[in-house]
Amino acid sequence: KETMQSIEFYDEITKKDWIPNTGGANIPTLNKLLDPFGINFGINNVLEGKFQLGNYNNAFYASGTEIIKTPKDSLVFYFDMSDYNSKINYNNRIILTLSQPPVFKSSLSQQYGNIAAFGDSTCFDDSSSFKTEHCYWLLQHLLNYCSRKIIEPIFIRSSVKLAHDFQSSEEIYDPNEYP
């Protein structure tokens, strides 16, 4: 509730201030979609903070979540973030993961696809009420990774490759719990 009140906005159509009833992404549904690939977003914290990859300008992570589960061999990106409401600082939170999970298995072949998961889309959004620098450069690199299987040098220099599956201590949503 506190988060929703903090992102009140003025609606040009009704000419009134509005407090959203819901906000952000539908995390349970995203987790249900990503769970077969070993990826889940957290539900307990709304994070904010600056992050930087390579020589690109700082970008602002305005109101996102962390990645709490990702498979072995993923490239993960750790950044220090703070809780949006309480301002408690959290060190080394995963906010971006790049993964090549098997998407098609048969007795004859196994094909891999690329998945990128990023916990906040605010810097990709022109209509955001947050006054933040855009990170279209990141979106372009993520699209190249997913669609063209290009791993940009910026990703290799800024990430850690996981030797094992990662799962934080935060409780994972049961994908069967939600319709």
PyRosetta script that sets phi, psi and omega in degrees:
from pyrosetta import init, pose_from_sequence

init()
pose = pose_from_sequence("KETMQSIEFYDEITKKDWIPNTGGANIPTLNKLLDPFGINFGINNVLEGKFQLGNYNNAFYASGTEIIKTPKDSLVFYFDMSDYNSKINYNNRIILTLSQPPVFKSSLSQQYGNIAAFGDSTCFDDSSSFKTEHCYWLLQHLLNYCSRKIIEPIFIRSSVKLAHDFQSSEEIYDPNEYP")
pose.set_psi(1, -43.5)
pose.set_omega(1, -179.8)
pose.set_phi(2, -61.5)
pose.set_psi(2, -39.9)
pose.set_omega(2, 178.0)
pose.set_phi(3, -64.5)
pose.set_psi(3, -43.9)
pose.set_omega(3, -179.2)
pose.set_phi(4, -62.1)
pose.set_psi(4, -41.9)
pose.set_omega(4, -179.9)
pose.set_phi(5, -66.3)
pose.set_psi(5, -30.9)
pose.set_omega(5, -178.0)
pose.set_phi(6, -74.4)
pose.set_psi(6, -13.8)
pose.set_omega(6, 179.2)
pose.set_phi(7, -112.8)
pose.set_psi(7, 33.8)
pose.set_omega(7, 174.1)
pose.set_phi(8, -55.6)
pose.set_psi(8, 145.1)
pose.set_omega(8, -179.6)
pose.set_phi(9, -140.6)
pose.set_psi(9, 160.0)
pose.set_omega(9, 178.6)
pose.set_phi(10, -94.8)
pose.set_psi(10, 122.9)
pose.set_omega(10, 179.9)
pose.set_phi(11, -90.8)
pose.set_psi(11, 117.1)
pose.set_omega(11, -178.4)
pose.set_phi(12, -64.1)
pose.set_psi(12, -29.8)
pose.set_omega(12, -177.0)
pose.set_phi(13, -75.3)
pose.set_psi(13, -49.6)
pose.set_omega(13, -178.3)
pose.set_phi(14, -87.4)
pose.set_psi(14, -12.2)
pose.set_omega(14, -178.1)
pose.set_phi(15, 59.9)
pose.set_psi(15, 37.0)
pose.set_omega(15, 179.1)
pose.set_phi(16, -133.2)
pose.set_psi(16, 155.4)
pose.set_omega(16, 171.1)
pose.set_phi(17, -77.6)
pose.set_psi(17, 139.4)
pose.set_omega(17, -178.8)
pose.set_phi(18, -126.0)
pose.set_psi(18, 143.5)
pose.set_omega(18, 169.6)
pose.set_phi(19, -111.0)
pose.set_psi(19, 121.2)
pose.set_omega(19, -176.8)
pose.set_phi(20, -63.2)
pose.set_psi(20, 144.0)
pose.set_omega(20, 174.9)
pose.set_phi(21, -78.3)
pose.set_psi(21, -31.1)
pose.set_omega(21, 175.7)
pose.set_phi(22, -134.0)
pose.set_psi(22, 167.3)
pose.set_omega(22, 179.2)
pose.set_phi(23, -153.1)
pose.set_psi(23, 154.3)
pose.set_omega(23, 174.4)
pose.set_phi(24, 70.3)
pose.set_psi(24, -157.7)
pose.set_omega(24, -174.9)
pose.set_phi(25, -86.4)
pose.set_psi(25, 162.1)
pose.set_omega(25, 174.4)
pose.set_phi(26, -87.1)
pose.set_psi(26, 85.3)
pose.set_omega(26, -173.7)
pose.set_phi(27, -59.1)
pose.set_psi(27, -43.5)
pose.set_omega(27, 179.0)
pose.set_phi(28, -57.4)
pose.set_psi(28, -41.6)
pose.set_omega(28, -179.9)
pose.set_phi(29, -69.7)
pose.set_psi(29, -41.0)
pose.set_omega(29, 176.3)
pose.set_phi(30, -61.3)
pose.set_psi(30, -41.8)
pose.set_omega(30, 179.0)
pose.set_phi(31, -65.0)
pose.set_psi(31, -37.3)
pose.set_omega(31, 177.3)
pose.set_phi(32, -63.4)
pose.set_psi(32, -39.2)
pose.set_omega(32, 178.0)
pose.set_phi(33, -68.2)
pose.set_psi(33, -41.7)
pose.set_omega(33, -174.1)
pose.set_phi(34, -88.6)
pose.set_psi(34, -18.6)
pose.set_omega(34, -175.8)
pose.set_phi(35, -55.4)
pose.set_psi(35, -41.2)
pose.set_omega(35, 178.5)
pose.set_phi(36, -60.7)
pose.set_psi(36, -18.7)
pose.set_omega(36, 179.1)
pose.set_phi(37, -99.8)
pose.set_psi(37, 6.2)
pose.set_omega(37, 175.9)
pose.set_phi(38, 79.8)
pose.set_psi(38, 23.5)
pose.set_omega(38, -177.7)
pose.set_phi(39, -123.1)
pose.set_psi(39, 135.0)
pose.set_omega(39, 175.0)
pose.set_phi(40, -142.3)
pose.set_psi(40, 146.5)
pose.set_omega(40, 172.4)
pose.set_phi(41, -94.8)
pose.set_psi(41, 153.1)
pose.set_omega(41, 176.3)
pose.set_phi(42, -79.6)
pose.set_psi(42, 160.6)
pose.set_omega(42, -179.1)
pose.set_phi(43, -122.2)
pose.set_psi(43, -8.4)
pose.set_omega(43, -170.7)
pose.set_phi(44, -90.2)
pose.set_psi(44, -21.4)
pose.set_omega(44, -175.3)
pose.set_phi(45, -129.9)
pose.set_psi(45, 144.7)
pose.set_omega(45, 168.1)
pose.set_phi(46, -106.2)
pose.set_psi(46, 116.2)
pose.set_omega(46, -172.8)
pose.set_phi(47, -102.7)
pose.set_psi(47, 153.8)
pose.set_omega(47, 172.7)
pose.set_phi(48, -145.5)
pose.set_psi(48, 156.4)
pose.set_omega(48, 177.2)
pose.set_phi(49, 158.2)
pose.set_psi(49, 171.6)
pose.set_omega(49, 178.3)
pose.set_phi(50, -94.0)
pose.set_psi(50, 148.6)
pose.set_omega(50, 174.3)
pose.set_phi(51, -141.3)
pose.set_psi(51, 157.4)
pose.set_omega(51, -179.5)
pose.set_phi(52, -143.8)
pose.set_psi(52, 137.0)
pose.set_omega(52, 173.6)
pose.set_phi(53, -118.5)
pose.set_psi(53, 122.7)
pose.set_omega(53, 178.2)
pose.set_phi(54, 58.7)
pose.set_psi(54, -138.3)
pose.set_omega(54, -177.2)
pose.set_phi(55, -90.3)
pose.set_psi(55, 5.1)
pose.set_omega(55, 179.6)
pose.set_phi(56, -71.7)
pose.set_psi(56, 152.8)
pose.set_omega(56, 178.7)
pose.set_phi(57, -59.7)
pose.set_psi(57, 157.4)
pose.set_omega(57, 173.7)
pose.set_phi(58, -57.2)
pose.set_psi(58, 141.5)
pose.set_omega(58, 172.9)
pose.set_phi(59, -117.1)
pose.set_psi(59, 155.0)
pose.set_omega(59, -177.6)
pose.set_phi(60, -106.7)
pose.set_psi(60, 125.4)
pose.set_omega(60, 175.3)
pose.set_phi(61, -90.9)
pose.set_psi(61, 98.0)
pose.set_omega(61, -164.2)
pose.set_phi(62, -81.9)
pose.set_psi(62, -42.8)
pose.set_omega(62, -177.8)
pose.set_phi(63, -162.8)
pose.set_psi(63, 71.7)
pose.set_omega(63, -176.2)
pose.set_phi(64, -120.5)
pose.set_psi(64, -175.0)
pose.set_omega(64, 178.8)
pose.set_phi(65, -118.2)
pose.set_psi(65, 170.4)
pose.set_omega(65, 178.2)
pose.set_phi(66, -99.6)
pose.set_psi(66, 164.8)
pose.set_omega(66, 175.6)
pose.set_phi(67, -94.5)
pose.set_psi(67, 121.9)
pose.set_omega(67, -173.3)
pose.set_phi(68, -108.0)
pose.set_psi(68, -4.6)
pose.set_omega(68, 178.6)
pose.set_phi(69, -152.1)
pose.set_psi(69, 130.7)
pose.set_omega(69, 177.4)
pose.set_phi(70, -156.6)
pose.set_psi(70, 148.2)
pose.set_omega(70, -172.5)
pose.set_phi(71, -80.6)
pose.set_psi(71, 163.5)
pose.set_omega(71, 173.6)
pose.set_phi(72, -49.6)
pose.set_psi(72, 146.9)
pose.set_omega(72, 178.6)
pose.set_phi(73, 72.9)
pose.set_psi(73, 3.4)
pose.set_omega(73, 174.2)
pose.set_phi(74, -70.9)
pose.set_psi(74, 150.5)
pose.set_omega(74, 167.9)
pose.set_phi(75, -91.7)
pose.set_psi(75, 124.5)
pose.set_omega(75, -179.2)
pose.set_phi(76, -120.0)
pose.set_psi(76, 153.5)
pose.set_omega(76, -176.3)
pose.set_phi(77, -125.1)
pose.set_psi(77, 116.8)
pose.set_omega(77, -178.0)
pose.set_phi(78, -99.4)
pose.set_psi(78, 135.3)
pose.set_omega(78, 175.5)
pose.set_phi(79, -143.0)
pose.set_psi(79, 152.0)
pose.set_omega(79, 174.2)
pose.set_phi(80, -79.7)
pose.set_psi(80, 130.7)
pose.set_omega(80, -177.9)
pose.set_phi(81, -131.0)
pose.set_psi(81, 168.9)
pose.set_omega(81, 172.3)
pose.set_phi(82, -129.3)
pose.set_psi(82, 156.6)
pose.set_omega(82, 178.1)
pose.set_phi(83, -70.3)
pose.set_psi(83, 133.0)
pose.set_omega(83, -174.9)
pose.set_phi(84, -58.9)
pose.set_psi(84, -39.2)
pose.set_omega(84, -176.1)
pose.set_phi(85, -91.3)
pose.set_psi(85, -51.2)
pose.set_omega(85, -173.2)
pose.set_phi(86, -86.7)
pose.set_psi(86, -15.5)
pose.set_omega(86, -178.1)
pose.set_phi(87, 65.5)
pose.set_psi(87, 17.6)
pose.set_omega(87, 174.0)
pose.set_phi(88, -68.5)
pose.set_psi(88, 134.4)
pose.set_omega(88, -179.7)
pose.set_phi(89, -85.8)
pose.set_psi(89, 137.8)
pose.set_omega(89, 176.3)
pose.set_phi(90, -121.9)
pose.set_psi(90, 127.9)
pose.set_omega(90, 178.8)
pose.set_phi(91, -90.0)
pose.set_psi(91, 145.7)
pose.set_omega(91, 170.6)
pose.set_phi(92, 53.2)
pose.set_psi(92, 59.4)
pose.set_omega(92, 175.2)
pose.set_phi(93, -96.7)
pose.set_psi(93, 138.5)
pose.set_omega(93, 178.2)
pose.set_phi(94, -83.6)
pose.set_psi(94, 118.4)
pose.set_omega(94, 178.3)
pose.set_phi(95, -114.2)
pose.set_psi(95, -7.9)
pose.set_omega(95, -178.5)
pose.set_phi(96, -145.6)
pose.set_psi(96, 135.5)
pose.set_omega(96, 174.0)
pose.set_phi(97, -138.6)
pose.set_psi(97, 142.6)
pose.set_omega(97, 174.6)
pose.set_phi(98, -118.6)
pose.set_psi(98, 129.0)
pose.set_omega(98, -172.9)
pose.set_phi(99, -138.3)
pose.set_psi(99, 150.3)
pose.set_omega(99, 174.9)
pose.set_phi(100, -122.9)
pose.set_psi(100, 68.3)
pose.set_omega(100, -178.5)
pose.set_phi(101, -77.7)
pose.set_psi(101, 155.6)
pose.set_omega(101, 174.0)
pose.set_phi(102, -64.9)
pose.set_psi(102, 129.0)
pose.set_omega(102, 179.1)
pose.set_phi(103, -110.3)
pose.set_psi(103, -12.4)
pose.set_omega(103, 178.9)
pose.set_phi(104, -147.3)
pose.set_psi(104, 122.5)
pose.set_omega(104, 178.4)
pose.set_phi(105, -124.7)
pose.set_psi(105, 137.4)
pose.set_omega(105, 171.6)
pose.set_phi(106, -146.0)
pose.set_psi(106, 175.0)
pose.set_omega(106, 179.6)
pose.set_phi(107, -69.2)
pose.set_psi(107, -18.2)
pose.set_omega(107, -177.4)
pose.set_phi(108, -96.5)
pose.set_psi(108, -33.0)
pose.set_omega(108, -175.8)
pose.set_phi(109, -152.9)
pose.set_psi(109, 165.3)
pose.set_omega(109, 174.7)
pose.set_phi(110, -134.9)
pose.set_psi(110, 120.2)
pose.set_omega(110, 179.7)
pose.set_phi(111, -108.0)
pose.set_psi(111, 148.1)
pose.set_omega(111, -179.0)
pose.set_phi(112, -116.2)
pose.set_psi(112, 146.2)
pose.set_omega(112, 173.8)
pose.set_phi(113, -124.9)
pose.set_psi(113, 165.5)
pose.set_omega(113, -179.5)
pose.set_phi(114, -105.0)
pose.set_psi(114, 136.9)
pose.set_omega(114, 177.1)
pose.set_phi(115, -127.9)
pose.set_psi(115, 133.8)
pose.set_omega(115, 172.8)
pose.set_phi(116, -118.0)
pose.set_psi(116, 131.9)
pose.set_omega(116, 176.8)
pose.set_phi(117, -124.1)
pose.set_psi(117, 127.1)
pose.set_omega(117, -178.4)
pose.set_phi(118, -132.5)
pose.set_psi(118, 132.0)
pose.set_omega(118, -169.5)
pose.set_phi(119, -82.0)
pose.set_psi(119, 2.0)
pose.set_omega(119, -179.7)
pose.set_phi(120, -153.0)
pose.set_psi(120, 125.3)
pose.set_omega(120, -178.6)
pose.set_phi(121, -99.3)
pose.set_psi(121, 4.9)
pose.set_omega(121, -174.2)
pose.set_phi(122, -55.6)
pose.set_psi(122, -41.8)
pose.set_omega(122, -176.6)
pose.set_phi(123, -74.7)
pose.set_psi(123, -7.0)
pose.set_omega(123, 175.1)
pose.set_phi(124, -93.8)
pose.set_psi(124, -4.0)
pose.set_omega(124, -166.1)
pose.set_phi(125, -113.6)
pose.set_psi(125, 115.4)
pose.set_omega(125, 177.2)
pose.set_phi(126, -65.3)
pose.set_psi(126, -28.1)
pose.set_omega(126, -174.7)
pose.set_phi(127, -89.1)
pose.set_psi(127, 3.3)
pose.set_omega(127, -178.0)
pose.set_phi(128, -61.4)
pose.set_psi(128, 141.3)
pose.set_omega(128, 177.1)
pose.set_phi(129, -78.3)
pose.set_psi(129, -13.7)
pose.set_omega(129, 177.1)
pose.set_phi(130, -76.1)
pose.set_psi(130, 132.8)
pose.set_omega(130, 176.9)
pose.set_phi(131, -86.1)
pose.set_psi(131, 94.6)
pose.set_omega(131, -173.8)
pose.set_phi(132, -137.8)
pose.set_psi(132, 155.3)
pose.set_omega(132, 174.5)
pose.set_phi(133, -70.2)
pose.set_psi(133, 140.2)
pose.set_omega(133, 178.3)
pose.set_phi(134, -76.7)
pose.set_psi(134, 151.8)
pose.set_omega(134, 177.7)
pose.set_phi(135, -123.6)
pose.set_psi(135, 52.1)
pose.set_omega(135, 177.5)
pose.set_phi(136, -61.6)
pose.set_psi(136, -28.6)
pose.set_omega(136, 177.0)
pose.set_phi(137, -58.5)
pose.set_psi(137, -40.1)
pose.set_omega(137, 178.9)
pose.set_phi(138, -67.6)
pose.set_psi(138, -44.0)
pose.set_omega(138, 178.6)
pose.set_phi(139, -57.9)
pose.set_psi(139, -43.2)
pose.set_omega(139, 179.3)
pose.set_phi(140, -61.9)
pose.set_psi(140, -42.9)
pose.set_omega(140, 178.2)
pose.set_phi(141, -66.0)
pose.set_psi(141, -38.5)
pose.set_omega(141, 179.0)
pose.set_phi(142, -67.2)
pose.set_psi(142, -40.2)
pose.set_omega(142, 177.6)
pose.set_phi(143, -65.3)
pose.set_psi(143, -39.8)
pose.set_omega(143, 176.1)
pose.set_phi(144, -62.0)
pose.set_psi(144, -40.3)
pose.set_omega(144, 179.6)
pose.set_phi(145, -65.1)
pose.set_psi(145, -46.9)
pose.set_omega(145, -175.4)
pose.set_phi(146, -74.5)
pose.set_psi(146, -41.2)
pose.set_omega(146, -172.8)
pose.set_phi(147, -94.8)
pose.set_psi(147, -31.3)
pose.set_omega(147, -175.0)
pose.set_phi(148, -114.5)
pose.set_psi(148, -0.4)
pose.set_omega(148, 179.5)
pose.set_phi(149, 58.3)
pose.set_psi(149, 36.5)
pose.set_omega(149, 177.5)
pose.set_phi(150, -98.3)
pose.set_psi(150, 120.3)
pose.set_omega(150, 174.9)
pose.set_phi(151, -97.6)
pose.set_psi(151, 104.6)
pose.set_omega(151, -177.9)
pose.set_phi(152, -66.0)
pose.set_psi(152, 145.3)
pose.set_omega(152, 177.4)
pose.set_phi(153, -54.6)
pose.set_psi(153, -31.4)
pose.set_omega(153, 178.6)
pose.set_phi(154, -58.8)
pose.set_psi(154, -35.4)
pose.set_omega(154, 179.5)
pose.set_phi(155, -71.3)
pose.set_psi(155, -40.9)
pose.set_omega(155, -177.5)
pose.set_phi(156, -67.4)
pose.set_psi(156, -42.4)
pose.set_omega(156, -178.0)
pose.set_phi(157, -70.8)
pose.set_psi(157, -27.2)
pose.set_omega(157, -172.6)
pose.set_phi(158, -102.4)
pose.set_psi(158, 1.8)
pose.set_omega(158, -171.2)
pose.set_phi(159, -120.5)
pose.set_psi(159, 172.6)
pose.set_omega(159, 173.0)
pose.set_phi(160, -121.5)
pose.set_psi(160, 132.1)
pose.set_omega(160, 176.7)
pose.set_phi(161, -90.4)
pose.set_psi(161, 126.3)
pose.set_omega(161, -176.5)
pose.set_phi(162, -77.0)
pose.set_psi(162, 131.3)
pose.set_omega(162, 176.3)
pose.set_phi(163, -85.2)
pose.set_psi(163, -18.3)
pose.set_omega(163, -178.8)
pose.set_phi(164, -139.1)
pose.set_psi(164, 161.9)
pose.set_omega(164, 171.9)
pose.set_phi(165, -57.2)
pose.set_psi(165, 145.1)
pose.set_omega(165, 178.1)
pose.set_phi(166, -114.7)
pose.set_psi(166, 134.5)
pose.set_omega(166, 171.6)
pose.set_phi(167, -145.4)
pose.set_psi(167, 122.8)
pose.set_omega(167, 179.7)
pose.set_phi(168, -73.2)
pose.set_psi(168, 175.6)
pose.set_omega(168, 179.8)
pose.set_phi(169, -78.0)
pose.set_psi(169, -9.1)
pose.set_omega(169, 177.5)
pose.set_phi(170, -65.6)
pose.set_psi(170, 141.0)
pose.set_omega(170, 179.8)
pose.set_phi(171, -62.1)
pose.set_psi(171, 133.4)
pose.set_omega(171, 178.5)
pose.set_phi(172, -85.6)
pose.set_psi(172, 135.4)
pose.set_omega(172, 173.3)
pose.set_phi(173, -60.0)
pose.set_psi(173, 134.7)
pose.set_omega(173, 172.0)
pose.set_phi(174, -79.2)
pose.set_psi(174, 115.8)
pose.set_omega(174, -176.7)
pose.set_phi(175, -61.8)
pose.set_psi(175, -18.6)
pose.set_omega(175, 179.0)
pose.set_phi(176, -86.4)
pose.set_psi(176, -6.4)
pose.set_omega(176, -177.4)
pose.set_phi(177, -75.5)
pose.set_psi(177, -21.9)
pose.set_omega(177, -176.4)
pose.set_phi(178, -119.7)
pose.set_psi(178, 141.4)
pose.set_omega(178, -178.6)
pose.set_phi(179, -68.3)
pose.dump_pdb("model.pdb")
